[in-house]
Amino acid sequence: MSSESASPYEVTARIRCTDPARATETRTALDVLVRKTRTEPGCLEFSAHEEAEAPGEFLLWEVFADEAAFREHFDHEHTRSYVARGLTEVVEHWVTRPVTATRPGQA
């Protein structure tokens, strides 16, 4: 197994409520999704934070044991149920990969 495949798979996503009138429902549904996702075997961290200056917009921070665990997350009933409700949409997302850094002048 390569060291890359053994590294955690981290995703940061910015999502927004699709209907401001359903903001309270969205917050509640996200709380349930967070709680249930944290019980998944491959989940190392999963949190949702609402942006103070932009109510209804959220930042998700997701850390899974590997990419396979991240992909399996979408097969769980709680994730499928949340997505099917159409409460939020992904605005943008980033995958963070581990890097090896050296100081300038070092090999």
Biopython code that builds the backbone (N, CA, C, O; Angstrom):
import numpy as np
from Bio.PDB.StructureBuilder import StructureBuilder

atoms = [
    (1, "MET", "N", (0.856, -1.180, 0.000)),
    (1, "MET", "CA", (0.000, 0.000, 0.000)),
    (1, "MET", "C", (0.892, 1.229, 0.000)),
    (1, "MET", "O", (1.860, 1.285, 0.758)),
    (2, "SER", "N", (0.586, 2.216, -0.834)),
    (2, "SER", "CA", (1.389, 3.431, -0.885)),
    (2, "SER", "C", (1.033, 4.324, 0.290)),
    (2, "SER", "O", (-0.047, 4.210, 0.869)),
    (3, "SER", "N", (1.962, 5.223, 0.637)),
    (3, "SER", "CA", (1.688, 6.122, 1.750)),
    (3, "SER", "C", (0.536, 7.075, 1.416)),
    (3, "SER", "O", (-0.181, 7.517, 2.313)),
    (4, "GLU", "N", (0.356, 7.394, 0.118)),
    (4, "GLU", "CA", (-0.744, 8.290, -0.265)),
    (4, "GLU", "C", (-2.094, 7.641, 0.013)),
    (4, "GLU", "O", (-3.013, 8.307, 0.488)),
    (5, "SER", "N", (-2.224, 6.341, -0.280)),
    (5, "SER", "CA", (-3.510, 5.689, -0.070)),
    (5, "SER", "C", (-3.830, 5.533, 1.408)),
    (5, "SER", "O", (-4.996, 5.383, 1.773)),
    (6, "ALA", "N", (-2.806, 5.565, 2.271)),
    (6, "ALA", "CA", (-3.027, 5.424, 3.711)),
    (6, "ALA", "C", (-3.300, 6.778, 4.371)),
    (6, "ALA", "O", (-3.605, 6.825, 5.562)),
    (7, "SER", "N", (-3.198, 7.862, 3.633)),
    (7, "SER", "CA", (-3.395, 9.198, 4.190)),
    (7, "SER", "C", (-4.872, 9.531, 4.284)),
    (7, "SER", "O", (-5.669, 9.082, 3.460)),
    (8, "PRO", "N", (-5.237, 10.311, 5.280)),
    (8, "PRO", "CA", (-6.634, 10.753, 5.364)),
    (8, "PRO", "C", (-7.041, 11.542, 4.122)),
    (8, "PRO", "O", (-6.220, 12.206, 3.489)),
    (9, "TYR", "N", (-8.315, 11.455, 3.794)),
    (9, "TYR", "CA", (-8.882, 12.160, 2.649)),
    (9, "TYR", "C", (-9.725, 13.297, 3.208)),
    (9, "TYR", "O", (-10.734, 13.061, 3.872)),
    (10, "GLU", "N", (-9.314, 14.519, 2.942)),
    (10, "GLU", "CA", (-9.959, 15.693, 3.514)),
    (10, "GLU", "C", (-10.672, 16.501, 2.437)),
    (10, "GLU", "O", (-10.126, 16.763, 1.365)),
    (11, "VAL", "N", (-11.906, 16.887, 2.749)),
    (11, "VAL", "CA", (-12.699, 17.688, 1.829)),
    (11, "VAL", "C", (-13.284, 18.866, 2.606)),
    (11, "VAL", "O", (-13.800, 18.703, 3.712)),
    (12, "THR", "N", (-13.196, 20.033, 2.016)),
    (12, "THR", "CA", (-13.869, 21.208, 2.541)),
    (12, "THR", "C", (-14.872, 21.620, 1.474)),
    (12, "THR", "O", (-14.528, 21.729, 0.297)),
    (13, "ALA", "N", (-16.108, 21.847, 1.890)),
    (13, "ALA", "CA", (-17.146, 22.219, 0.930)),
    (13, "ALA", "C", (-17.934, 23.410, 1.454)),
    (13, "ALA", "O", (-18.240, 23.502, 2.643)),
    (14, "ARG", "N", (-18.250, 24.302, 0.556)),
    (14, "ARG", "CA", (-19.150, 25.406, 0.887)),
    (14, "ARG", "C", (-20.486, 25.078, 0.247)),
    (14, "ARG", "O", (-20.572, 24.866, -0.962)),
    (15, "ILE", "N", (-21.530, 25.039, 1.069)),
    (15, "ILE", "CA", (-22.869, 24.720, 0.586)),
    (15, "ILE", "C", (-23.817, 25.840, 0.989)),
    (15, "ILE", "O", (-23.516, 26.620, 1.893)),
    (16, "ARG", "N", (-24.958, 25.916, 0.320)),
    (16, "ARG", "CA", (-25.939, 26.935, 0.704)),
    (16, "ARG", "C", (-27.337, 26.333, 0.650)),
    (16, "ARG", "O", (-27.619, 25.401, -0.104)),
    (17, "CYS", "N", (-28.173, 26.890, 1.458)),
    (17, "CYS", "CA", (-29.579, 26.514, 1.545)),
    (17, "CYS", "C", (-30.248, 26.869, 0.210)),
    (17, "CYS", "O", (-30.082, 27.980, -0.293)),
    (18, "THR", "N", (-30.996, 25.932, -0.354)),
    (18, "THR", "CA", (-31.644, 26.182, -1.644)),
    (18, "THR", "C", (-32.900, 27.033, -1.505)),
    (18, "THR", "O", (-33.353, 27.636, -2.479)),
    (19, "ASP", "N", (-33.467, 27.086, -0.296)),
    (19, "ASP", "CA", (-34.680, 27.857, -0.071)),
    (19, "ASP", "C", (-34.594, 28.522, 1.299)),
    (19, "ASP", "O", (-34.738, 27.842, 2.316)),
    (20, "PRO", "N", (-34.364, 29.826, 1.353)),
    (20, "PRO", "CA", (-34.233, 30.515, 2.644)),
    (20, "PRO", "C", (-35.405, 30.265, 3.590)),
    (20, "PRO", "O", (-35.227, 30.316, 4.807)),
    (21, "ALA", "N", (-36.581, 30.000, 3.067)),
    (21, "ALA", "CA", (-37.741, 29.718, 3.916)),
    (21, "ALA", "C", (-37.588, 28.387, 4.649)),
    (21, "ALA", "O", (-38.306, 28.125, 5.614)),
    (22, "ARG", "N", (-36.649, 27.538, 4.192)),
    (22, "ARG", "CA", (-36.412, 26.236, 4.822)),
    (22, "ARG", "C", (-35.099, 26.215, 5.613)),
    (22, "ARG", "O", (-34.544, 25.147, 5.874)),
    (23, "ALA", "N", (-34.609, 27.391, 5.990)),
    (23, "ALA", "CA", (-33.314, 27.480, 6.685)),
    (23, "ALA", "C", (-33.305, 26.708, 8.000)),
    (23, "ALA", "O", (-32.331, 26.013, 8.292)),
    (24, "THR", "N", (-34.360, 26.811, 8.794)),
    (24, "THR", "CA", (-34.410, 26.094, 10.070)),
    (24, "THR", "C", (-34.420, 24.591, 9.834)),
    (24, "THR", "O", (-33.730, 23.850, 10.535)),
    (25, "GLU", "N", (-35.188, 24.136, 8.865)),
    (25, "GLU", "CA", (-35.227, 22.721, 8.501)),
    (25, "GLU", "C", (-33.844, 22.253, 8.039)),
    (25, "GLU", "O", (-33.412, 21.148, 8.366)),
    (26, "THR", "N", (-33.163, 23.102, 7.281)),
    (26, "THR", "CA", (-31.828, 22.765, 6.784)),
    (26, "THR", "C", (-30.846, 22.611, 7.937)),
    (26, "THR", "O", (-30.075, 21.652, 7.966)),
    (27, "ARG", "N", (-30.862, 23.533, 8.878)),
    (27, "ARG", "CA", (-29.958, 23.443, 10.036)),
    (27, "ARG", "C", (-30.185, 22.149, 10.811)),
    (27, "ARG", "O", (-29.233, 21.475, 11.206)),
    (28, "THR", "N", (-31.441, 21.816, 11.022)),
    (28, "THR", "CA", (-31.778, 20.590, 11.752)),
    (28, "THR", "C", (-31.302, 19.354, 10.989)),
    (28, "THR", "O", (-30.724, 18.439, 11.575)),
    (29, "ALA", "N", (-31.547, 19.337, 9.690)),
    (29, "ALA", "CA", (-31.129, 18.200, 8.864)),
    (29, "ALA", "C", (-29.611, 18.069, 8.825)),
    (29, "ALA", "O", (-29.085, 16.957, 8.847)),
    (30, "LEU", "N", (-28.905, 19.194, 8.768)),
    (30, "LEU", "CA", (-27.438, 19.146, 8.796)),
    (30, "LEU", "C", (-26.932, 18.613, 10.136)),
    (30, "LEU", "O", (-25.971, 17.845, 10.174)),
    (31, "ASP", "N", (-27.565, 19.012, 11.220)),
    (31, "ASP", "CA", (-27.172, 18.501, 12.536)),
    (31, "ASP", "C", (-27.300, 16.981, 12.587)),
    (31, "ASP", "O", (-26.422, 16.296, 13.114)),
    (32, "VAL", "N", (-28.386, 16.461, 12.044)),
    (32, "VAL", "CA", (-28.590, 15.003, 12.008)),
    (32, "VAL", "C", (-27.537, 14.350, 11.117)),
    (32, "VAL", "O", (-26.953, 13.332, 11.488)),
    (33, "LEU", "N", (-27.295, 14.931, 9.948)),
    (33, "LEU", "CA", (-26.285, 14.382, 9.036)),
    (33, "LEU", "C", (-24.918, 14.338, 9.710)),
    (33, "LEU", "O", (-24.216, 13.331, 9.620)),
    (34, "VAL", "N", (-24.537, 15.408, 10.377)),
    (34, "VAL", "CA", (-23.241, 15.458, 11.063)),
    (34, "VAL", "C", (-23.163, 14.349, 12.110)),
    (34, "VAL", "O", (-22.190, 13.596, 12.152)),
    (35, "ARG", "N", (-24.177, 14.254, 12.941)),
    (35, "ARG", "CA", (-24.178, 13.263, 14.026)),
    (35, "ARG", "C", (-24.064, 11.839, 13.476)),
    (35, "ARG", "O", (-23.277, 11.039, 13.980)),
    (36, "LYS", "N", (-24.846, 11.527, 12.449)),
    (36, "LYS", "CA", (-24.833, 10.175, 11.886)),
    (36, "LYS", "C", (-23.558, 9.885, 11.101)),
    (36, "LYS", "O", (-23.036, 8.771, 11.151)),
    (37, "THR", "N", (-23.059, 10.875, 10.383)),
    (37, "THR", "CA", (-21.830, 10.670, 9.611)),
    (37, "THR", "C", (-20.661, 10.368, 10.534)),
    (37, "THR", "O", (-19.804, 9.549, 10.202)),
    (38, "ARG", "N", (-20.618, 11.011, 11.674)),
    (38, "ARG", "CA", (-19.522, 10.766, 12.624)),
    (38, "ARG", "C", (-19.477, 9.334, 13.130)),
    (38, "ARG", "O", (-18.458, 8.907, 13.673)),
    (39, "THR", "N", (-20.567, 8.577, 12.962)),
    (39, "THR", "CA", (-20.578, 7.175, 13.386)),
    (39, "THR", "C", (-20.091, 6.229, 12.290)),
    (39, "THR", "O", (-19.914, 5.038, 12.546)),
    (40, "GLU", "N", (-19.874, 6.727, 11.090)),
    (40, "GLU", "CA", (-19.405, 5.873, 10.001)),
    (40, "GLU", "C", (-17.995, 5.371, 10.314)),
    (40, "GLU", "O", (-17.174, 6.117, 10.847)),
    (41, "PRO", "N", (-17.714, 4.109, 9.985)),
    (41, "PRO", "CA", (-16.401, 3.536, 10.318)),
    (41, "PRO", "C", (-15.210, 4.317, 9.770)),
    (41, "PRO", "O", (-14.188, 4.414, 10.450)),
    (42, "GLY", "N", (-15.306, 4.871, 8.575)),
    (42, "GLY", "CA", (-14.181, 5.573, 7.966)),
    (42, "GLY", "C", (-14.131, 7.058, 8.234)),
    (42, "GLY", "O", (-13.233, 7.742, 7.743)),
    (43, "CYS", "N", (-15.091, 7.583, 9.015)),
    (43, "CYS", "CA", (-15.138, 9.028, 9.270)),
    (43, "CYS", "C", (-14.226, 9.383, 10.446)),
    (43, "CYS", "O", (-14.357, 8.831, 11.538)),
    (44, "LEU", "N", (-13.311, 10.305, 10.205)),
    (44, "LEU", "CA", (-12.423, 10.792, 11.262)),
    (44, "LEU", "C", (-12.902, 12.126, 11.815)),
    (44, "LEU", "O", (-12.672, 12.434, 12.985)),
    (45, "GLU", "N", (-13.569, 12.921, 10.975)),
    (45, "GLU", "CA", (-14.115, 14.225, 11.391)),
    (45, "GLU", "C", (-15.162, 14.641, 10.370)),
    (45, "GLU", "O", (-14.996, 14.427, 9.169)),
    (46, "PHE", "N", (-16.231, 15.232, 10.857)),
    (46, "PHE", "CA", (-17.257, 15.765, 9.970)),
    (46, "PHE", "C", (-17.956, 16.868, 10.737)),
    (46, "PHE", "O", (-18.575, 16.615, 11.770)),
    (47, "SER", "N", (-17.862, 18.086, 10.239)),
    (47, "SER", "CA", (-18.498, 19.198, 10.941)),
    (47, "SER", "C", (-19.071, 20.184, 9.934)),
    (47, "SER", "O", (-18.619, 20.286, 8.793)),
    (48, "ALA", "N", (-20.087, 20.909, 10.402)),
    (48, "ALA", "CA", (-20.743, 21.924, 9.577)),
    (48, "ALA", "C", (-20.790, 23.214, 10.376)),
    (48, "ALA", "O", (-21.142, 23.215, 11.556)),
    (49, "HIS", "N", (-20.435, 24.300, 9.730)),
    (49, "HIS", "CA", (-20.393, 25.610, 10.382)),
    (49, "HIS", "C", (-21.147, 26.606, 9.509)),
    (49, "HIS", "O", (-20.853, 26.751, 8.323)),
    (50, "GLU", "N", (-22.118, 27.289, 10.104)),
    (50, "GLU", "CA", (-22.858, 28.301, 9.352)),
    (50, "GLU", "C", (-22.065, 29.599, 9.346)),
    (50, "GLU", "O", (-21.521, 30.010, 10.372)),
    (51, "GLU", "N", (-22.003, 30.234, 8.199)),
    (51, "GLU", "CA", (-21.268, 31.482, 8.065)),
    (51, "GLU", "C", (-22.050, 32.612, 8.735)),
    (51, "GLU", "O", (-23.208, 32.855, 8.393)),
    (52, "ALA", "N", (-21.424, 33.296, 9.680)),
    (52, "ALA", "CA", (-22.092, 34.347, 10.460)),
    (52, "ALA", "C", (-22.581, 35.497, 9.579)),
    (52, "ALA", "O", (-23.662, 36.037, 9.815)),
    (53, "GLU", "N", (-21.806, 35.872, 8.578)),
    (53, "GLU", "CA", (-22.174, 36.994, 7.713)),
    (53, "GLU", "C", (-23.095, 36.584, 6.570)),
    (53, "GLU", "O", (-23.581, 37.432, 5.822)),
    (54, "ALA", "N", (-23.335, 35.277, 6.438)),
    (54, "ALA", "CA", (-24.175, 34.794, 5.336)),
    (54, "ALA", "C", (-25.050, 33.641, 5.840)),
    (54, "ALA", "O", (-24.780, 32.480, 5.534)),
    (55, "PRO", "N", (-26.090, 33.957, 6.607)),
    (55, "PRO", "CA", (-26.976, 32.902, 7.100)),
    (55, "PRO", "C", (-27.499, 32.036, 5.946)),
    (55, "PRO", "O", (-27.868, 32.537, 4.884)),
    (56, "GLY", "N", (-27.516, 30.735, 6.190)),
    (56, "GLY", "CA", (-27.945, 29.801, 5.152)),
    (56, "GLY", "C", (-26.804, 29.281, 4.305)),
    (56, "GLY", "O", (-27.004, 28.432, 3.436)),
    (57, "GLU", "N", (-25.593, 29.793, 4.560)),
    (57, "GLU", "CA", (-24.404, 29.261, 3.889)),
    (57, "GLU", "C", (-23.555, 28.561, 4.941)),
    (57, "GLU", "O", (-23.376, 29.054, 6.055)),
    (58, "PHE", "N", (-23.037, 27.399, 4.557)),
    (58, "PHE", "CA", (-22.333, 26.556, 5.503)),
    (58, "PHE", "C", (-21.000, 26.100, 4.936)),
    (58, "PHE", "O", (-20.828, 25.980, 3.723)),
    (59, "LEU", "N", (-20.069, 25.852, 5.832)),
    (59, "LEU", "CA", (-18.778, 25.280, 5.472)),
    (59, "LEU", "C", (-18.728, 23.894, 6.102)),
    (59, "LEU", "O", (-18.893, 23.752, 7.313)),
    (60, "LEU", "N", (-18.501, 22.877, 5.282)),
    (60, "LEU", "CA", (-18.360, 21.514, 5.775)),
    (60, "LEU", "C", (-16.888, 21.160, 5.784)),
    (60, "LEU", "O", (-16.158, 21.458, 4.839)),
    (61, "TRP", "N", (-16.461, 20.523, 6.858)),
    (61, "TRP", "CA", (-15.095, 20.000, 6.933)),
    (61, "TRP", "C", (-15.227, 18.513, 7.151)),
    (61, "TRP", "O", (-15.794, 18.064, 8.147)),
    (62, "GLU", "N", (-14.697, 17.749, 6.207)),
    (62, "GLU", "CA", (-14.854, 16.305, 6.215)),
    (62, "GLU", "C", (-13.483, 15.642, 6.141)),
    (62, "GLU", "O", (-12.669, 15.972, 5.278)),
    (63, "VAL", "N", (-13.236, 14.711, 7.048)),
    (63, "VAL", "CA", (-11.988, 13.952, 7.026)),
    (63, "VAL", "C", (-12.357, 12.476, 7.140)),
    (63, "VAL", "O", (-12.982, 12.047, 8.110)),
    (64, "PHE", "N", (-11.961, 11.718, 6.135)),
    (64, "PHE", "CA", (-12.217, 10.282, 6.110)),
    (64, "PHE", "C", (-10.886, 9.543, 6.077)),
    (64, "PHE", "O", (-9.862, 10.111, 5.696)),
    (65, "ALA", "N", (-10.904, 8.292, 6.471)),
    (65, "ALA", "CA", (-9.682, 7.493, 6.534)),
    (65, "ALA", "C", (-8.973, 7.433, 5.182)),
    (65, "ALA", "O", (-7.744, 7.417, 5.114)),
    (66, "ASP", "N", (-9.760, 7.401, 4.113)),
    (66, "ASP", "CA", (-9.206, 7.371, 2.762)),
    (66, "ASP", "C", (-10.317, 7.749, 1.777)),
    (66, "ASP", "O", (-11.460, 7.980, 2.173)),
    (67, "GLU", "N", (-9.971, 7.807, 0.522)),
    (67, "GLU", "CA", (-10.960, 8.210, -0.482)),
    (67, "GLU", "C", (-12.110, 7.215, -0.568)),
    (67, "GLU", "O", (-13.253, 7.608, -0.799)),
    (68, "ALA", "N", (-11.818, 5.933, -0.385)),
    (68, "ALA", "CA", (-12.882, 4.916, -0.441)),
    (68, "ALA", "C", (-13.920, 5.166, 0.658)),
    (68, "ALA", "O", (-15.121, 5.046, 0.413)),
    (69, "ALA", "N", (-13.470, 5.508, 1.854)),
    (69, "ALA", "CA", (-14.405, 5.794, 2.957)),
    (69, "ALA", "C", (-15.254, 7.027, 2.630)),
    (69, "ALA", "O", (-16.442, 7.067, 2.948)),
    (70, "PHE", "N", (-14.642, 8.030, 1.996)),
    (70, "PHE", "CA", (-15.393, 9.217, 1.582)),
    (70, "PHE", "C", (-16.490, 8.829, 0.592)),
    (70, "PHE", "O", (-17.634, 9.264, 0.724)),
    (71, "ARG", "N", (-16.142, 8.022, -0.384)),
    (71, "ARG", "CA", (-17.120, 7.609, -1.396)),
    (71, "ARG", "C", (-18.222, 6.743, -0.770)),
    (71, "ARG", "O", (-19.386, 6.853, -1.155)),
    (72, "GLU", "N", (-17.867, 5.894, 0.181)),
    (72, "GLU", "CA", (-18.857, 5.055, 0.861)),
    (72, "GLU", "C", (-19.845, 5.904, 1.661)),
    (72, "GLU", "O", (-20.994, 5.509, 1.854)),
    (73, "HIS", "N", (-19.399, 7.058, 2.118)),
    (73, "HIS", "CA", (-20.270, 7.976, 2.859)),
    (73, "HIS", "C", (-21.554, 8.258, 2.077)),
    (73, "HIS", "O", (-22.625, 8.386, 2.670)),
    (74, "PHE", "N", (-21.451, 8.354, 0.762)),
    (74, "PHE", "CA", (-22.610, 8.670, -0.071)),
    (74, "PHE", "C", (-23.544, 7.481, -0.276)),
    (74, "PHE", "O", (-24.642, 7.637, -0.810)),
    (75, "ASP", "N", (-23.107, 6.289, 0.149)),
    (75, "ASP", "CA", (-23.956, 5.102, 0.057)),
    (75, "ASP", "C", (-24.788, 4.887, 1.315)),
    (75, "ASP", "O", (-25.716, 4.078, 1.305)),
    (76, "HIS", "N", (-24.478, 5.588, 2.388)),
    (76, "HIS", "CA", (-25.219, 5.423, 3.642)),
    (76, "HIS", "C", (-26.604, 6.053, 3.522)),
    (76, "HIS", "O", (-26.778, 7.087, 2.877)),
    (77, "GLU", "N", (-27.576, 5.415, 4.149)),
    (77, "GLU", "CA", (-28.960, 5.872, 4.077)),
    (77, "GLU", "C", (-29.114, 7.320, 4.548)),
    (77, "GLU", "O", (-29.843, 8.092, 3.925)),
    (78, "HIS", "N", (-28.441, 7.697, 5.633)),
    (78, "HIS", "CA", (-28.594, 9.066, 6.140)),
    (78, "HIS", "C", (-28.083, 10.100, 5.137)),
    (78, "HIS", "O", (-28.639, 11.195, 5.045)),
    (79, "THR", "N", (-27.045, 9.771, 4.396)),
    (79, "THR", "CA", (-26.530, 10.708, 3.386)),
    (79, "THR", "C", (-27.474, 10.756, 2.187)),
    (79, "THR", "O", (-27.796, 11.835, 1.689)),
    (80, "ARG", "N", (-27.912, 9.594, 1.727)),
    (80, "ARG", "CA", (-28.841, 9.561, 0.583)),
    (80, "ARG", "C", (-30.129, 10.309, 0.917)),
    (80, "ARG", "O", (-30.664, 11.037, 0.080)),
    (81, "SER", "N", (-30.619, 10.130, 2.128)),
    (81, "SER", "CA", (-31.848, 10.795, 2.557)),
    (81, "SER", "C", (-31.661, 12.311, 2.594)),
    (81, "SER", "O", (-32.529, 13.060, 2.145)),
    (82, "TYR", "N", (-30.523, 12.759, 3.132)),
    (82, "TYR", "CA", (-30.256, 14.202, 3.190)),
    (82, "TYR", "C", (-30.191, 14.793, 1.774)),
    (82, "TYR", "O", (-30.828, 15.808, 1.495)),
    (83, "VAL", "N", (-29.436, 14.168, 0.899)),
    (83, "VAL", "CA", (-29.277, 14.674, -0.467)),
    (83, "VAL", "C", (-30.619, 14.702, -1.194)),
    (83, "VAL", "O", (-30.909, 15.652, -1.922)),
    (84, "ALA", "N", (-31.439, 13.668, -1.001)),
    (84, "ALA", "CA", (-32.733, 13.587, -1.685)),
    (84, "ALA", "C", (-33.680, 14.722, -1.300)),
    (84, "ALA", "O", (-34.573, 15.074, -2.071)),
    (85, "ARG", "N", (-33.492, 15.290, -0.121)),
    (85, "ARG", "CA", (-34.364, 16.385, 0.320)),
    (85, "ARG", "C", (-34.089, 17.686, -0.426)),
    (85, "ARG", "O", (-34.938, 18.578, -0.442)),
    (86, "GLY", "N", (-32.930, 17.807, -1.038)),
    (86, "GLY", "CA", (-32.614, 18.997, -1.829)),
    (86, "GLY", "C", (-32.536, 20.284, -1.024)),
    (86, "GLY", "O", (-32.824, 21.359, -1.551)),
    (87, "LEU", "N", (-32.153, 20.192, 0.237)),
    (87, "LEU", "CA", (-32.106, 21.374, 1.098)),
    (87, "LEU", "C", (-30.918, 22.287, 0.816)),
    (87, "LEU", "O", (-30.993, 23.495, 1.045)),
    (88, "THR", "N", (-29.828, 21.720, 0.322)),
    (88, "THR", "CA", (-28.623, 22.510, 0.069)),
    (88, "THR", "C", (-28.049, 22.155, -1.298)),
    (88, "THR", "O", (-28.367, 21.124, -1.892)),
    (89, "GLU", "N", (-27.188, 23.055, -1.769)),
    (89, "GLU", "CA", (-26.441, 22.806, -2.997)),
    (89, "GLU", "C", (-24.987, 23.138, -2.739)),
    (89, "GLU", "O", (-24.669, 24.024, -1.946)),
    (90, "VAL", "N", (-24.108, 22.422, -3.413)),
    (90, "VAL", "CA", (-22.678, 22.659, -3.273)),
    (90, "VAL", "C", (-22.311, 23.879, -4.112)),
    (90, "VAL", "O", (-22.601, 23.937, -5.307)),
    (91, "VAL", "N", (-21.673, 24.848, -3.470)),
    (91, "VAL", "CA", (-21.195, 26.038, -4.161)),
    (91, "VAL", "C", (-19.795, 25.772, -4.702)),
    (91, "VAL", "O", (-19.494, 26.072, -5.857)),
    (92, "GLU", "N", (-18.950, 25.208, -3.854)),
    (92, "GLU", "CA", (-17.594, 24.821, -4.256)),
    (92, "GLU", "C", (-17.048, 23.843, -3.233)),
    (92, "GLU", "O", (-17.539, 23.762, -2.107)),
    (93, "HIS", "N", (-16.019, 23.095, -3.640)),
    (93, "HIS", "CA", (-15.374, 22.177, -2.710)),
    (93, "HIS", "C", (-13.914, 22.005, -3.089)),
    (93, "HIS", "O", (-13.510, 22.216, -4.232)),
    (94, "TRP", "N", (-13.137, 21.612, -2.082)),
    (94, "TRP", "CA", (-11.711, 21.391, -2.257)),
    (94, "TRP", "C", (-11.328, 20.075, -1.605)),
    (94, "TRP", "O", (-11.808, 19.745, -0.521)),
    (95, "VAL", "N", (-10.464, 19.328, -2.272)),
    (95, "VAL", "CA", (-9.878, 18.135, -1.679)),
    (95, "VAL", "C", (-8.478, 18.524, -1.249)),
    (95, "VAL", "O", (-7.688, 19.031, -2.045)),
    (96, "THR", "N", (-8.182, 18.281, 0.018)),
    (96, "THR", "CA", (-6.863, 18.597, 0.552)),
    (96, "THR", "C", (-6.051, 17.322, 0.586)),
    (96, "THR", "O", (-6.450, 16.340, 1.212)),
    (97, "ARG", "N", (-4.932, 17.334, -0.073)),
    (97, "ARG", "CA", (-4.066, 16.159, -0.092)),
    (97, "ARG", "C", (-2.835, 16.441, 0.767)),
    (97, "ARG", "O", (-2.341, 17.568, 0.805)),
    (98, "PRO", "N", (-2.350, 15.421, 1.446)),
    (98, "PRO", "CA", (-1.135, 15.621, 2.244)),
    (98, "PRO", "C", (0.038, 16.019, 1.345)),
    (98, "PRO", "O", (0.164, 15.532, 0.221)),
    (99, "VAL", "N", (0.867, 16.882, 1.836)),
    (99, "VAL", "CA", (2.051, 17.296, 1.080)),
    (99, "VAL", "C", (3.283, 17.091, 1.930)),
    (99, "VAL", "O", (3.219, 17.111, 3.159)),
    (100, "THR", "N", (4.399, 16.896, 1.264)),
    (100, "THR", "CA", (5.686, 16.847, 1.932)),
    (100, "THR", "C", (6.396, 18.138, 1.574)),
    (100, "THR", "O", (6.638, 18.419, 0.400)),
    (101, "ALA", "N", (6.723, 18.911, 2.573)),
    (101, "ALA", "CA", (7.347, 20.212, 2.326)),
    (101, "ALA", "C", (8.810, 20.179, 2.756)),
    (101, "ALA", "O", (9.185, 19.503, 3.714)),
    (102, "THR", "N", (9.615, 20.926, 2.022)),
    (102, "THR", "CA", (11.020, 21.106, 2.391)),
    (102, "THR", "C", (11.309, 22.594, 2.403)),
    (102, "THR", "O", (10.620, 23.378, 1.751)),
    (103, "ARG", "N", (12.299, 22.961, 3.124)),
    (103, "ARG", "CA", (12.714, 24.369, 3.144)),
    (103, "ARG", "C", (13.529, 24.653, 1.888)),
    (103, "ARG", "O", (14.208, 23.765, 1.371)),
    (104, "PRO", "N", (13.462, 25.887, 1.397)),
    (104, "PRO", "CA", (14.258, 26.237, 0.235)),
    (104, "PRO", "C", (15.723, 25.892, 0.466)),
    (104, "PRO", "O", (16.274, 26.171, 1.531)),
    (105, "GLY", "N", (16.345, 25.288, -0.531)),
    (105, "GLY", "CA", (17.745, 24.938, -0.443)),
    (105, "GLY", "C", (17.976, 23.538, 0.118)),
    (105, "GLY", "O", (19.112, 23.064, 0.136)),
    (106, "GLN", "N", (16.919, 22.869, 0.575)),
    (106, "GLN", "CA", (17.052, 21.489, 1.055)),
    (106, "GLN", "C", (16.522, 20.553, -0.019)),
    (106, "GLN", "O", (15.566, 20.872, -0.725)),
    (107, "ALA", "N", (17.144, 19.415, -0.128)),
    (107, "ALA", "CA", (16.692, 18.445, -1.136)),
    (107, "ALA", "C", (15.706, 17.480, -0.538)),
    (107, "ALA", "O", (15.215, 16.590, -1.232)),
]
sb = StructureBuilder()
sb.init_structure("model")
sb.init_model(0)
sb.init_chain("A")
sb.init_seg("    ")
for serial, (resi, resn, name, xyz) in enumerate(atoms, 1):
    if name == "N":
        sb.init_residue(resn, " ", resi, " ")
    sb.init_atom(name, np.array(xyz, "f"), 0.0, 1.0, " ", f" {name:<3s}", serial, name[0])
structure = sb.get_structure()
